[in-house]
Structure formats: structure tokens, C-alpha cells
Amino acid sequence: MGSILEYLQAMPEYSLTDRAGQIQCPTLITQAENDPLAAFADQLYDALECPKELIQFTAAEGADNHCEMHARTLFHQRTFDWLDDVLSNE
């Protein structure tokens, strides 16, 4: 891409709107309470047909911002626990 305009024109192609149902591998969705980008996590979770889990993070845990940034240790703990469960079933 040679310009910002070309980048913006290409962005709609990078959507899971019609593709989420094609995902087959186990999928973890995380949702931080006050992250506006995570507001659509429930919709993505509902669209998935594969093995899936939704883990929610809260302000009370200090994990309510984008990417659970202020509680990375908690995020890592829950994510790696999920991976342990998924990979132990393989």
C-alpha cells in the first residue's frame, strides 16, 4: 500500500463478519469491561461455531482497559490456563 487512502480502502476486507463461522480451531475471546473495542466480543463469540470460551475482565480486577493492560498478569494467568486446558485435550 502506498498511501493512507489505500490503507483505509483495504480495511473493510479485514473483517470477521462473514468469516467467524469458518474458524475451526479452539478460540479464546477476552473482553475488558471498559474497552470500547471489546464491545463486540459477545457478537464474535456468538458467531463462532468452534470450541470457544469468553473470558471477561472487570474494573474490580483492574483489568477493564484495552487489552487488560493494567492487569497483564491476570490476563496471562487466565490465557495460559485456557491454553493448558485446550492443549491437554489434544
SEKOL-631171 format. One record per residue: residue number from 1; residue in one letter; x, z negated, y of N, C-alpha, C in turn. Coordinates in steps of 0.001 Angstrom, whole numbers, plus 500000, padded with zeros to 6 digits. Atoms other than C-alpha are relative to their C-alpha. Example, Ala and Ser with C-alpha at 12.3 -4.5 7.8 and 13.67 -1.06 7.14 Angstrom:
2
num|residu|n.u|n.w|n.v|ca.u|ca.w|ca.v|c.u|c.w|c.v
1|a|500890|500000|498810|512300|492200|495500|500900|500000|501200
2|s|499180|500060|498810|513670|492860|498940|499230|499270|501090
END
This chain:
90
num|residu|n.u|n.w|n.v|ca.u|ca.w|ca.v|c.u|c.w|c.v
1|m|500842|500000|498826|500000|500000|500000|500889|500000|501239
2|g|499176|499849|498826|501333|500972|503337|499497|499293|501238
3|s|500529|500627|498783|499080|499098|505736|499003|498905|499643
4|i|501022|501046|500166|496766|496152|506201|498658|500639|499687
5|l|501274|499316|500234|493830|498571|506287|499892|500435|498544
6|e|500028|499596|501416|494752|499976|502861|499824|498792|499086
7|y|500144|501235|500772|495067|496448|501538|498548|499523|500016
8|l|501388|500453|499881|491628|495467|502851|499037|500938|499280
9|q|500858|499042|500688|490088|498643|501451|500099|499842|498483
10|a|499804|500171|501445|491527|497875|497996|499444|498681|499476
11|m|500406|501337|500437|490380|494226|497886|498717|499946|499176
12|p|501224|500101|500812|486830|494832|496567|500201|500325|498522
13|e|499723|499679|501404|488362|496213|493359|500437|498767|499212
14|y|499496|501207|500644|489768|492736|492628|498909|498939|499980
15|s|501144|500884|500104|486537|491029|491688|499648|499806|498532
16|l|500448|500269|501366|485263|489394|488524|498501|500183|499841
17|t|501464|499912|500010|481642|490130|489407|499462|500677|498751
18|d|500498|499279|501179|481124|492670|486631|500970|499934|498833
19|r|498970|500051|501036|484120|491692|484512|500077|498657|499266
20|a|499862|501339|500592|483751|487987|483730|499518|499968|498559
21|g|500526|499970|501362|481700|488713|480616|500927|500654|499006
22|q|499038|499335|500881|484604|490735|479217|501175|499094|499630
23|i|498900|500929|500293|487021|487785|479243|499728|499363|498641
24|q|500189|500500|501354|487548|486671|475666|500802|498747|499684
25|c|499147|501150|500306|490256|484015|475773|499386|498727|500576
26|p|500474|501257|499420|489512|480331|476379|500400|499934|501479
27|t|499795|499966|498557|489195|479854|480121|499657|498655|500620
28|l|500215|501234|499259|489536|476804|482337|499700|500353|501446
29|i|500372|499860|498594|487766|476758|485700|500104|498616|500617
30|t|499948|501273|499288|488602|473998|488164|499286|500156|501335
31|q|500794|499971|498767|486501|473085|491167|500254|498724|500791
32|a|499757|501135|499109|487617|470846|494016|498796|499843|500925
33|e|501248|500324|499302|484727|469155|495789|499873|500618|501395
34|n|500095|499513|498624|485542|470235|499350|500747|501306|500242
35|d|499306|498718|499877|487216|473579|498672|498971|501118|500109
36|p|501000|498945|499865|485078|476407|500072|500230|501162|499034
37|l|499736|498918|500957|486807|478895|497763|499491|499649|498606
38|a|500477|500442|501315|485723|476823|494764|498480|499936|499924
39|a|501468|500059|499980|482068|477037|495788|499376|500933|498967
40|f|500526|499020|500957|481664|479963|493390|500431|499714|498564
41|a|499517|500328|501340|483234|478224|490388|498863|499924|498990
42|d|501153|500094|500914|479821|477482|488864|499503|501379|499582
43|q|500458|498638|500301|478832|481155|489085|500946|500687|499020
44|l|499030|499423|500931|482040|482262|487381|499856|499353|498630
45|y|500162|500713|501271|481627|479591|484711|498770|500519|499244
46|d|501236|499530|500633|478054|480732|484024|500127|501432|499494
47|a|499847|498595|500394|479141|484383|483795|500916|500173|498792
48|l|499079|499908|501133|481796|483665|481173|499249|499844|498686
49|e|500599|500093|501330|480820|484210|477542|501004|499502|498964
50|c|498924|500462|500869|484105|482983|476068|499984|498471|499932
51|p|499850|501458|499946|485076|479412|475193|500468|499619|501405
52|k|499728|500301|498596|485190|477729|478591|499798|498523|500284
53|e|500207|501370|499522|485423|474450|480433|500105|500010|501518
54|l|499975|500191|498553|484716|473472|484032|500404|498556|500261
55|i|499548|501335|499628|486677|470517|485385|499835|499868|501506
56|q|500248|500232|498580|485530|469137|488710|500891|498868|500502
57|f|499145|500981|499345|487743|467194|491095|499289|499508|501254
58|t|500775|500604|498923|486394|464810|493722|500876|499424|501107
59|a|499331|500655|498874|487281|463311|497073|500421|498583|499609
60|a|499671|501365|500422|487221|459856|495470|501312|499962|499214
61|e|498745|499895|500742|490123|461033|493283|501148|500495|500883
62|g|498997|499420|499110|491941|462505|496282|500316|501429|499644
63|a|499745|498657|500527|491623|465915|494663|498941|500983|500467
64|d|501145|499202|499560|488953|467537|496794|500376|501220|500832
65|n|499594|498858|499184|491012|470121|498704|500414|501185|499137
66|h|499645|498759|500697|492028|473671|497805|501140|499763|499008
67|c|499016|500146|501086|493950|473737|494528|500335|498546|499693
68|e|499796|501427|500283|493569|469958|494276|501368|499550|500515
69|m|498640|500117|499483|496680|469902|496455|500484|498566|500191
70|h|499557|501371|499755|496728|466179|497230|499991|499138|498735
71|a|500001|500740|501274|496386|465194|493588|500497|500917|498881
72|r|499458|499062|500985|498572|467640|491708|500261|499332|498654
73|t|499753|500692|501261|499479|465029|489107|498719|499924|499171
74|l|501287|500045|500696|495806|464590|488221|499617|501385|499498
75|f|500279|498623|500414|495323|468362|488160|500835|500365|498772
76|h|499129|499662|501129|498319|468775|485855|499596|499236|498740
77|q|500407|500784|501164|497176|465959|483574|498786|500638|499323
78|r|501223|499432|500581|493716|467466|483095|500224|501401|499459
79|t|499728|498635|500447|495008|471021|482797|500796|500000|498698
80|f|499198|500049|501221|497644|470163|480217|499230|499370|498847
81|d|500872|500528|501054|495129|468043|478276|499104|501098|499449
82|w|500844|498880|500437|492849|471090|478194|500818|500967|499146
83|l|499134|499103|500774|495735|473282|477030|500314|499415|498634
84|d|499736|500649|501291|496611|470765|474319|498821|500177|499046
85|d|501194|499839|500828|493025|470878|473043|499828|501438|499534
86|v|500196|498588|500335|492797|474670|473158|501045|500475|498999
87|l|498927|499514|500853|496172|475299|471565|500051|499289|498641
88|s|500027|500688|501291|495679|472691|468834|498955|500588|499066
89|n|501034|499358|500812|492656|474673|467631|500404|501390|499538
90|e|499544|498648|500356|494666|477877|467229|500590|500013|498612
END
